[in-house]
Amino acid sequence: MLSAADNELMTRVGPGTPVGELMRQYWLPALMSIELPGPDSDPVRVRLLGEDLIAFRDTDGNVGLIDNFCPHRRASMFFGRNEECGLRCVYHGWKFDVNGDCVDMPSEPAESNFKDKVKITAYKAQERNGIIWAYMGTRTELPALPDIEPNMLPDDAEQSLWTAVRDCNWVQALEGDIDTSHLGFLHLGSLKAENLAPGSFDYYTVRERTPLGYDVVDTEYGTSYGAWRTTDTDDIYWRVAHYLAPFYTMIPTSVLGVQVLVRAWVPIDDTHTMFWNICGVNPFAGGIGTGKKGQTLAGAATDVDYVPNTSDWLGRWRLEANASNDYKIDREAQKTNKIYTGISGIHLQDQALTETMGAITDRENEHLGASDSMVIKTRQSIIRAARDFQEGIVPATVDHPELYQERSGGTILPKGQGWLEATKELRKAFVDRPELVGTDKGKKG
């Protein structure tokens, strides 16, 4: 059970809130590069951390992220003309560049220097491998982008990148990723061990649907867990996963040391979250919709279908299956155990459960158990970081991008061997390990 005060602190992200101000110290995935397809393309409404912004790509290809409201008479800049390296408000013609400087003010006398005194709020933007990142903090010397491995692929690599809105608070959306005990039920509930390849990770998971033990630790980047099950020998099957501040997760869907996968749960506002799946593709990377590096593939995910994007604040990357149609649940498939939940697709199953908890779940009425130890420790980490930041303590992850150089996944270890030390080398990112491909068949790895 979490107190109302702690729940409030952890979930609120608007300007001036502890967690909101903390997140402004980081670069945030804001939108896909394909959403601003070329110079002087149409502006896009973007809401981040409860703030309404307008994104545009200028004539030179630079990305701007500015306040929705023109500083003159507060008209919306969404309706502006994107032309000649600036976004021009159509009300009186004031034009602003990507830095927020007013570069033209035709409604004032030619001899006036008023335009030199007016700026619009503008945030720095940076592009890398199909993602437009935004920095909403106040630093003049900006931190580096995080060393997110699948967002830093070499030119000849393949990648998967997709995103979707989730209609709930960012914390409960994120918590679904660090809750390993639901895998054997929500996602694999219709499977039987006897129908799976003996010695595979899925076989061990379905045979013992709940891990037999959990070891959760605080780390420099956030929190990590090792959850274990028995194998057919004296070895132990471990699932190793991470929470990385402020809103990243690495889930253990594949082989530790091979899987290149990072997910982000970026707060749109208090009750909406933009989910990002950033994946490097290899035989066991868990990729969904593959393509050459730099090719963004929203909509290529095999378990989601989108409705067309609209131009409103919450209209981007919406799923066709949603609360209004009960996520297209198939009760017959549920009754016959063809699909345990009756809801098709892992992502949609997670979305249905986290959204139907409510926009911000009532944590005062939860009853958490041993299987929730990672959730508990991660909440403590978020709350502690927010309180520390109020005291002037900046998290190490802000200025040390190398702390994100981790991998997650499953592995087989000898019984009695501690997972944290034993997986130290396997968890290192940016290492090619072709010898591990196929080790989810029960071989030691």
Secondary structure as the mmCIF struct_conf table of DSSP 4:
data_model
#
loop_
_struct_conf.conf_type_id
_struct_conf.id
_struct_conf.beg_label_comp_id
_struct_conf.beg_label_asym_id
_struct_conf.beg_label_seq_id
_struct_conf.end_label_comp_id
_struct_conf.end_label_asym_id
_struct_conf.end_label_seq_id
HELX_RH_AL_P HELX_RH_AL_P1 ALA A 4 THR A 11
BEND BEND1 GLY A 14 GLY A 14
TURN_TY1_P TURN_TY1_P1 PRO A 15 GLY A 16
BEND BEND2 THR A 17 THR A 17
HELX_RH_AL_P HELX_RH_AL_P2 PRO A 18 MET A 23
TURN_TY1_P TURN_TY1_P2 ARG A 24 GLN A 25
BEND BEND3 TYR A 26 TYR A 26
STRN STRN1 TRP A 27 MET A 32
HELX_RH_3T_P HELX_RH_3T_P1 SER A 33 GLU A 35
BEND BEND4 LEU A 36 LEU A 36
BEND BEND5 GLY A 38 GLY A 38
TURN_TY1_P TURN_TY1_P3 PRO A 39 ASP A 40
HELX_LH_PP_P HELX_LH_PP_P1 SER A 41 PRO A 43
STRN STRN2 VAL A 44 LEU A 48
TURN_TY1_P TURN_TY1_P4 LEU A 49 GLY A 50
STRN STRN3 GLU A 51 ARG A 57
TURN_TY1_P TURN_TY1_P5 THR A 59 ASP A 60
BEND BEND6 GLY A 61 GLY A 61
STRN STRN4 VAL A 63 ASP A 67
BEND BEND7 ASN A 68 ASN A 68
STRN STRN5 PHE A 69 PHE A 69
TURN_TY1_P TURN_TY1_P6 PRO A 71 ARG A 73
STRN STRN6 SER A 76 SER A 76
HELX_RH_3T_P HELX_RH_3T_P2 MET A 77 PHE A 79
STRN STRN7 ARG A 81 ASN A 82
BEND BEND8 GLU A 84 GLY A 86
STRN STRN8 LEU A 87 ARG A 88
TURN_TY1_P TURN_TY1_P7 VAL A 90 HIS A 92
STRN STRN9 LYS A 95 PHE A 96
TURN_TY1_P TURN_TY1_P8 VAL A 98 ASN A 99
BEND BEND9 GLY A 100 GLY A 100
STRN STRN10 ASP A 101 ASP A 101
STRN STRN11 CYS A 102 ASP A 104
TURN_TY1_P TURN_TY1_P9 PRO A 106 SER A 107
BEND BEND10 GLU A 108 GLU A 108
TURN_TY1_P TURN_TY1_P10 ALA A 110 GLU A 111
HELX_RH_3T_P HELX_RH_3T_P3 PHE A 114 LYS A 117
STRN STRN12 LYS A 119 LYS A 119
STRN STRN13 ALA A 122 ARG A 128
TURN_TY1_P TURN_TY1_P11 ASN A 129 GLY A 130
STRN STRN14 ILE A 131 TYR A 135
BEND BEND11 GLY A 137 GLY A 137
BEND BEND12 THR A 140 GLU A 141
HELX_LH_PP_P HELX_LH_PP_P2 LEU A 142 PRO A 146
HELX_RH_3T_P HELX_RH_3T_P4 GLU A 149 ASN A 151
BEND BEND13 MET A 152 MET A 152
TURN_TY1_P TURN_TY1_P12 ASP A 155 ASP A 156
STRN STRN15 GLU A 158 ARG A 166
BEND BEND14 ASP A 167 CYS A 168
HELX_RH_AL_P HELX_RH_AL_P3 TRP A 170 GLU A 175
TURN_TY1_P TURN_TY1_P13 GLY A 176 ILE A 178
HELX_RH_3T_P HELX_RH_3T_P5 THR A 180 HIS A 182
HELX_RH_PI_P HELX_RH_PI_P1 LEU A 183 HIS A 187
TURN_TY1_P TURN_TY1_P14 LEU A 188 SER A 190
HELX_RH_3T_P HELX_RH_3T_P6 ALA A 193 ASN A 195
BEND BEND15 LEU A 196 LEU A 196
TURN_TY1_P TURN_TY1_P15 PRO A 198 GLY A 199
BEND BEND16 SER A 200 SER A 200
HELX_RH_AL_P HELX_RH_AL_P4 PHE A 201 ARG A 207
TURN_TY1_P TURN_TY1_P16 GLU A 208 GLU A 208
BEND BEND17 ARG A 209 THR A 210
BEND BEND18 LEU A 212 LEU A 212
STRN STRN16 GLY A 213 ASP A 218
BEND BEND19 GLU A 220 TYR A 221
STRN STRN17 GLY A 222 THR A 230
BEND BEND20 ASP A 232 ASP A 234
STRN STRN18 ASP A 235 LEU A 244
TURN_TY1_P TURN_TY1_P17 ALA A 245 PHE A 247
STRN STRN19 TYR A 248 MET A 250
BEND BEND21 THR A 253 SER A 254
STRN STRN20 VAL A 255 VAL A 255
TURN_TY1_P TURN_TY1_P18 LEU A 256 VAL A 258
STRN STRN21 VAL A 260 ASP A 269
TURN_TY1_P TURN_TY1_P19 ASP A 270 THR A 271
STRN STRN22 HIS A 272 GLY A 280
BEND BEND22 ASN A 282 ASN A 282
TURN_TY1_P TURN_TY1_P20 PRO A 283 PHE A 284
BEND BEND23 ALA A 285 ALA A 285
BEND BEND24 ILE A 288 GLY A 289
STRN STRN23 GLY A 291 LYS A 292
TURN_TY1_P TURN_TY1_P21 LYS A 293 GLY A 294
TURN_TY1_P TURN_TY1_P22 ALA A 298 GLY A 299
TURN_TY1_P TURN_TY1_P23 THR A 302 ASP A 303
STRN STRN24 TYR A 306 TYR A 306
HELX_LH_PP_P HELX_LH_PP_P3 VAL A 307 ASN A 309
BEND BEND25 SER A 311 ASP A 312
TURN_TY1_P TURN_TY1_P24 TRP A 313 LEU A 314
BEND BEND26 ARG A 316 TRP A 317
STRN STRN25 LEU A 319 LEU A 319
BEND BEND27 GLU A 320 ALA A 321
HELX_RH_3T_P HELX_RH_3T_P7 ALA A 323 LYS A 328
HELX_RH_AL_P HELX_RH_AL_P5 ARG A 331 LYS A 335
TURN_TY1_P TURN_TY1_P25 THR A 336 ASN A 337
BEND BEND28 LYS A 338 GLY A 342
BEND BEND29 GLY A 345 GLY A 345
HELX_RH_AL_P HELX_RH_AL_P6 ILE A 346 GLU A 355
TURN_TY1_P TURN_TY1_P26 THR A 356 MET A 357
BEND BEND30 ALA A 359 ILE A 360
HELX_RH_3T_P HELX_RH_3T_P8 ARG A 363 ASN A 365
HELX_RH_3T_P HELX_RH_3T_P9 ALA A 370 ASP A 372
HELX_RH_AL_P HELX_RH_AL_P7 SER A 373 GLN A 390
TURN_TY1_P TURN_TY1_P27 GLU A 391 GLY A 392
HELX_RH_AL_P HELX_RH_AL_P8 ALA A 396 ASP A 399
HELX_RH_3T_P HELX_RH_3T_P10 PRO A 401 TYR A 404
STRN STRN26 GLU A 406 GLU A 406
STRN STRN27 GLY A 409 PRO A 414
TURN_TY1_P TURN_TY1_P28 LYS A 415 GLY A 416
HELX_RH_AL_P HELX_RH_AL_P9 TRP A 419 ALA A 422
TURN_TY1_P TURN_TY1_P29 THR A 423 ARG A 427
STRN STRN28 LYS A 428 LYS A 428
BEND BEND31 ALA A 429 PHE A 430
HELX_RH_3T_P HELX_RH_3T_P11 PRO A 434 LEU A 436
TURN_TY1_P TURN_TY1_P30 VAL A 437 GLY A 438
HELX_RH_3T_P HELX_RH_3T_P12 THR A 439 LYS A 441
BEND BEND32 GLY A 442 GLY A 442
#
